[in-house]
Amino acid sequence: IMLLAQLLPLLGLASAGAATTPSSSSSSPVQPIQPDHDAAKANAHHIFNAVHSAGRQWGSSLRHNGFGLYPAVMPKGTVTYHGTHQPDAPTNPEWLAFEVEHAQGFGGTYRGRRRRGRLPPGGGPPGREHHPHGPPPPPEEPHSRRDSQKPLSPPHGDDDDDDGRHHRGPGKEGGGSGPDDDSDEPLHQGYLHMYRANRDLKLIYLDGMSAGKTDMGTLDTQDALLLGRAGGPVMNERQRADDICELIHPWGYDGFARLEVGFEIVYCDFSDGLDLVSVTRSHEQRDQLGPGSMGAFQWVRAVAERYDGVGGRMRIDFSSTVSGYFFPVNTSSTTPGRPDLGRLGAATPRELRDIRDYFAGVARAPRRFHVDWQGVVDLIVARFAHSFSFMASDAVTVAQFKDELDRATLVYVDAPAAPGPDDEGGRETERAIVRCVEHYTVPESVRADGWSLEDDLIHTAVTSTMEDICLGLFDMRASFTNAAAAQAATADEDGFRWDADLEGFETGRDLLRSLMGRLDWTEWARKARCPEGEVEFVAMWPFGQENDHFNPGCRSIEHLDEGGHRGGNKDSGYWKRERR
């Protein structure tokens, strides 16, 4: 007997569908859509995973199409960096990087005229530029610290495209200043600015790879949701930055946070909230000891240290989260052959306008910080991720599978009553499943009276996910007892017996693999520690080939710095966009 169908009414919860969203419906076309618990249940696994990945490079890179907007605070005293070719503080909205290597990629010093169509070591389509309002470009290639990062407003009359920031390649070929550069070429001096927050800064964090200049869905929260102009030029970073700052500044925000190969802040007014601590000139490649052949590797290695978060430098208010998954809208993929790429841009313009208006109300309200939902989700993932991975593997034995199943379930069962064919055992199983479902939200429930609607919706998603886990675990237990009962019945009829344990194990492992497919935790894409001289790498805009997204893992210095990371070949590069 499968427990899922039997216990849904008892728990008062709908099944947690991992990949579907309800279609948009409204009794009246004039009524704006609102977040609701049915949508949160239908999208439970997506919401759970978004909370787990928020502010973290790894999960946000794998699930790169964002749906969420999160008010956040960058604490007073936090240091950030800006790579540029101007010695003075910006007077327009510009980007700030959390990692110094990220900023250095945009403040290189080089000789000669900048060439269009050449990407630095992380690559994306040729000629791609980067604006301070967007995540910095890929690391520099050997022999060049060219102006990888440019201000949103191009200086010196350079023939920039509308993204404004450049990713440069090494040596003369990439426009850099390698050893054989002509010293008579004009010098373009780069600078590294260091800023310190002189008060708590209010930010809006956009999840996913929201600084990726692609038409895959990475820009949907900015272009389609906040600005209401889906389908425009993906590289129009200057206009995007100005318009978003114009929208959120009256709400009391200093800027917005996004992700590419590293986190960045697009800061709206450098004269308010920041102290310029230092400005240092960067060195030409000829003045450095080494050949500059590790730029991409060093950048990625620095970013990899933030796969699990940026520490205390950005505090997210999960109690004020607004996600497209909270609403009854279409979020299906619009990319042929990629049903996994759900996107907010699939919703109608009216629905997106309603979500933006709802978020505006939440954003203007005081910060809440009622519940650290990421902490709750982390406890769940930490408890089950590694044991599930082992149980689903071909290496596990029947005995080990049963031991792991005992560990995961018996803590919720009140001995001596145990799951079994008798009536009391069945009732205890039901009670055990309820305990399992509620276990990780018990600490937060004492403050439930003060929860926001957003807290309630995340709680619905977490509870629905736990329901899927707990019902699945007890169904796996039942696979053993059911196989044993069937064996006994068959033996009574004709004396034939088979290995009931093996059948229960195979059925249980199939159930677990199906559960893991629904959960889709990014933790399962992580690898063991990489050897020295390698770094764990996942495609991060603008770096990465298709294999880096679908099979992330350890990559060598040579792979990253000799072009293997950049996907310069349009057939193997992961990040896609039309030249618009």
N, C-alpha and C positions, 0 to 999 in steps of 0.2 A: 504494500500500500504506500503510495507516494504521499509525503506529508504536506507538500506545497499547497495543493488544492484544498486539503482538509483544514489547514490552519490559517489561511488568509482571512476568513470571516472572524476567527478568534482574535487575530491581531488587529483587525480593522484597517488593513493596509492592502493596497493593490500591488500586483506583481511589479517588481522593479525592472522595467524594460530598459536595456542599456543603449539601444541605438535608435529609438523611435521617439518622435514628438507628436503630440496631438495636433491635428490640423486646426487652423485658426477658425473660430466661429464667433459670432456675436449676434445677440438677439436684436440689436439696434446698431445701425452703421454709425450713429452719432456718439455712441458710448465708447470711450477709450478702453482698450484692453487693460487688464490688471493682472498682476502676478497671482497665481493660485496654486493650491496644493496638488491638484491633479497633474498639472504640468511638472511640478517638482517631483512627484512620484514617477511619472513617465520618464523623466530625465535624471533619475536619481544617481545613476552611475556617472553620468557626465558631470553633474554638480559636485559629487563626492571627489572626483578626480581633479576638477578645476580648483577646489579648495586645497587639495593636497599639493598641487603644482604652483599655486599662486606665489609669486616672488621667488621662484626657483627656476634655475636655468634648464635643468634636465627635462623635467616634465613639460615645461612650457615649450621646449624645442620640439619634442615629439608630438605633442598635441598643440600645434602651432596656430590653429585658428581660434582666436579668443572669442568669448561670449560675455565676459564679465567686466564690470567697472567697480573699482574698490576705492573709496576714500582712504587716504593713507597719510602718515606723518613722517617726515624726515627730521629726526631730532636735532635740536640746537647743538652745534659743535661738529656735526657730520662734515667730513671733508670729501669734496668731489673734484674732478679734473676736466679741463677743457683744452683740447688740441686745436691750434689755429695758426694762421699766418698773420695775425694782428697782435701787437703787443698790448693793446688796451682792452679793457673789459667791453663786452658786446653792449650795444645800445638797443638791439632787437632781441626777440626770443632766440635762444641758442641752446645747444645741448650741453649736458654735463655727464661725465662718465663716473661710475663708482670705482672702476679699476684703472690704474695709471697706464697700463699697457693698452687699454682700449683707447684712451685719449692720445697716447703717443702715436697711434696709427694714423692720426689726422694732423699732427703737427710736425711732420718731418721737414727737414731742410734739404733743398735740392737745387741743382743748376739746370738751366735750359728752359725751354718753353714746354708747358704741360701738354701732353698729347691726349687727345680724346680717344676713347675706344679701348683703353688699356686698363684692366682691373688689377688690383693688388692681389695678394695671396688669398683671398677667401672667395673670391669671384662671384660673380653673377653675370648677367649679360654685359657685354662690352659697353663702355661708355657710361656705366652707371655711376651716379654721383651720390653724395650723402649730405643731408642737411643737418645742422645742429639740432633740428627738431626731430631728427630721426636717429636711429641707432648708428653709431659710428661705423665706418667701413672696415673691411677686413684688414688684417695685419699687413705690414709691408713685406715685400719680398726681398731676397738677398740684394745687397749693394744699394738699397735705396730707402731713404726715409722721406719719400716725396710727400706732397701735401695730401696725405691720405684723408685727412679731415679738413674740410673747408667750412667756413662760416656759411650760414644760410644765404647771406648776400655775398656773391663772389667778389673778391678784391682784385685790383690791378686790371680790371677789364678782361679777365680770362674768359675764354669761350666755353663756359660751363654749360651743361644742360641744366634743366630746371630742378635738379636735386641738390646742386651746390657743393656737395662734398665728394672728394675723389678717393678712390682706392688705387694705390700705386703699386707698380711692380718694381723689381730690383734692377739696378744697373741702367745702362744707357737705353736698353731696349724698352724698359718700362718708364723711361723719363727720369730715372733716379740719378744719383751722383756716384756711380761706381768708380773704381780706381782709374779707369781710362777716360773719365769725363774731361771735357775741355774746360780749363779753368777760366777761359774768357767768357763762358756762358753766363748770363745774368743769374744772380743768386736769389732764390726765394727762401727767405728765412722763416723757419717755423718756431712756434712757441708752445710751451706747456704752462697753462694757468692752473693755479691751485686755489680753490675757494673753500670757505668755511661758513656754515650756516650760523648766523648770529641770533637766530630764534628758531622755534619749531616751524618747519615749512609744511604747508598743506598741499598735498599732491592728489591727483587722481591716477591710480594705477590701472592700466589696461592689460588684461592677461593675454596669454598666448605669445606668439612671436610678432608682437604688434608693431615693431619697427621694420619688419620685413617688407621691402618694396616689391610685392608680388601681386598677381591677380588671382591667387589661390584662396583668398579669404582672410589673409593676415591683417588687412587694413579695414575690415568691415566695421569694427567698433568705432573707428575714427571717421571714415568716409561715409559709410551707409547710415550709421546710427547717430553719431554726434553731429555730423555736418549735413546729412541728408542728401548726399550727392554721389551715390554709388556709380561706378563706371567711369570716373574721371581718370586723369593721368596718375599713374602710381608714383611717379617720381616728383610730383609737384609738392615737395616738402616745405618750401618756404610758405606757400599759400596755406597748406594744411596746418602748419605750426601757428601762423598768425591767426587763422580763423578759430582754431581750438582755444588758443589763449584768449581771444576776444570773447569766446563763449563762457569759459570757466573762470576767468578773472573776476567778473562781477559776482560770482558765487563765493568768492573769498579764497580761491586757490592760486598757488604760486606757479604751478606747472603740472605736467603730467609725466608719468613714468612708463617706459616701454622697454621692450627687449629685442635685441638682435644677438650678435655674438658678444654678449655682455649687456648689462642693464644701463639705461641712460635716463636722465631727466631732461625733458624739454622745459627749460626755465623761461618764464615769460618776461620778467623785469629784473635784470641783474643789479639794478640800483637799490633794490628792496629785499632785505633778508639775507644777503650774502656779503661776506668780507673777502676781498681779493688778498690772499695770503702771500702769494709769490708769482712771479713770471720769470721763466727761464728759457733761454734760447736753446733750441735743439742743435745737434751736431751734424755736419755733413758726414756722409758715409766714409769719406777719405780720412776723417779725423778720428775714426773709431778703431779700436784694436782689431776687432773681428770683421769678417766679410759681410755681416748682416744677413746671414743665411737662415736664421732661426726666428725671424719676426713673427710669422704665422703661428709657429709652434708655441712661442712664448706667450702670445696673445691668448691662444686657446687654453694653454695650461693655466693662465691666471683666471680665465673665465671658469674653467673646470672646477676651481676651488669654490665656486659659488653655485655649483649644481644643486646644492641642498639649501640655498638661501643666501641672502646678503647680510646676514647677521642683524645687528640692531640698527642698521642704517636706514631701514624703511619699515615702519610699523603699520600693518594693514588692519583696517577696521572691518573685520568680517561681518559684524552686526549691521553694517551699512552696505553690504554687497548688493549690487543689482546685476542679475544675469539674464541674458536672453532666454536661458533655460527655465526661468521662473514663469515664463509667459506661454500661452497657448498659441504658438506660432510655428510655421514651417522652418526647420533648421537643416533640411537635407542638403546633400552635396549637389553642387552644380558642375562638378568636374567629371567628365566621362572617365570611367574606369577607376575612380577613386571614391567609392561610397563612404569611405571613412572620413572624408574631408567635409563634414558638416560645416555650415557657415551661417552666420547671422544675416548675411546679405540675401538669403533665400526668402526672408520675410517680406511682406509688402511694405511700401513706403509709409503707409498710414500706421501700420503696426510698429515700425521702427520709430516713427515720430512719437507714438504713445509711450514706448519704452524710454525714449530720451526725456520726455516730459516727466515721467515717473521718477527717473533718476535725478533730474534737476531738483525735485522736491526733497529727495533723500540727501543729495549732496549739500543742499543749503542748511539742512538740520544740523544740530550739534553732533559731534562725534560721540559714538556710543561705547565701542569696545566692551560689549557685554560678555561675549563668549569668544574664546580663542578656538574657533572651530577647526583650524588647521592642527592644533594640538590634539583635539579629539580624533581627527582622521588619522594623524600620525600614529596614535596608539593602536588603532585598528590595523593599519598596514603593517606596523612592526610586529604585531602578534601573529598575523596569518601569512604574510607574503613569503617568507623563506620556507616555512613548513609546507605550504601549498605547492611551491615550486618543486620541493623534494618529492612530495607525494604524487605529483603528476608526472614525474620523470620515469624513464625506463630503468633507472638504477634502483628504485625502491623495491623492497621485497614485500610479500604479503604481510609478514609479521611486523615489519616497520610501518607499513601503511596503517595497520590496525593500532599500533602504538601511538602514531601521530593523531589518529582519529580519536582515540581515548583522551589524549591530552587536550584536544580542541573542544571536546564536548562534555566529558564527565564532570568538569568543574561546575557545570550548570545543573547537573542531575543530583537530586537529593537521595543519597543512598539510604536504605538498601533498595528502595523502589527504583527499578531501572527499566529502560525501554524493552518491551517484549510483547508477546501476544496477549497477555492478560490485560484486563480492563484497567486496573490501577496503574500498570506500567505505561499504558497509552496515555492516561491523564498526566502522569508525571513527565512524559516526553513533551507534552504540550506546555506544561509549566516551565520545563527546562528551556524550550525554545524561546518563550517569552523572556526569561531571564537573560538568555544569550543576546536577544535583540536589544534589550534595554541596558545591557551592562556598561557600555562606554559612554552613555549619556546620563547616567545616574549622577555624577558629580555636578553637571551643569543644570540639572533639573531643579535644584534648590533655588536657582535664580530665575526660573521660568516666568514668574510674574512680571519681571522687568524686560522680557525679551521683546525685540522689535519683530515686525512681520518678517523681515529678512532672516532673523534668527529662527523663526518658526519654519520657514521654507527650507533652510539648510538642515534643520533638525529632521524634517520630513524626508529629505534626501538621504541623510545619514541613516535614519531608522529603516528606510526602505532597502538600502544597501545591506545593512546588517540582517534584515529579514531574509534577503537572498542568500547570504552566507550561512546563516544559522539553519534555515530550512534545508539548504543543500547538505550541510554537515550531517544532519540527522537522517536525511535520505540516504546518505552514504552508509551510515550505521545500519539502516534498515535493509540495505542491499545484502548484508551478511546474514541477518536473521531471516530474511525472506528466502535466500538461497538454502539455508540450513533447513527451513521448514519444507521447501520443495523437495529437497533431497530425502528427507524423512518420509514424505508422502510417497515418493516414487519407490523407495526401498520397500515400503509396506506392500506395494502392488506386485512388483516383479523381482525384488531382491537386487536390482541394479543400483549402484551408488556412484556418484561422481564427486569431484573435489568442490564441495560447496564453498570453501574458503576462497578458492581461486575464482570461482564465478562471482562471488560477492566482491572480491577485490577488483576484478575487471570492470564490473558494473560501477562500483564506487569510483574508480579512477576516471572512467568516462564521464561520470557526473561532475567530478572535480574539474576536469579539463573544460567542460562546458561552462561551469561557473567562472573559471578564470577568464574565459573568453568574454563573458559578460562584464566582469569587473574591469578588465583591461588596464591593470595597474602598470604605470611606467617603470616601477621598481623592477619589474621582470625583464626589462631591456638592459638593465645595468650589468656590467661585467665585474669579475674579480679585479683586484688591484693590478694595474698595468706594470710591465717591467720598466726599469729606469730607461729614460730616453724615449718613452712612449707616453701618450696621454689618452684617456678615455674621451672619445669624440662622437658627437652626434651632429647632424647637419644643423647649423645655426646661421641664419641669414647674415651675410651673403655667402657664407662658406658651405661647402658640402656637395657631394655627389649623391646619387640616388641610393647607393649602397650604404652611405653614412646615415641615412634616415631609417631605412628598413632593416639594416643590420649594424647598429652602432656598436662601437667597441674600441679596442686599443689601436692607435694609429702612430706611426713613427714620425720623427722629425722630417725625414725625406718625403713622406707622403704629404705632410702639410705644407712644407716649404718648396717643394718642387712641382706644385700645382695640383697634387692629388686631392687637395681639399676644396679647390675652388670651383670644380665643375665647369671649367671654362668651355668644355665641349658641351654644346647645347643638348646633345643627346644623352649625356650622362649627368649633367648638372641637375641637382634636385629642385632648386628654386626656379619657378617659371613666371614669366610675365611677357605680355606683348609689348613691343616698342611703342608706347603711347606717350 
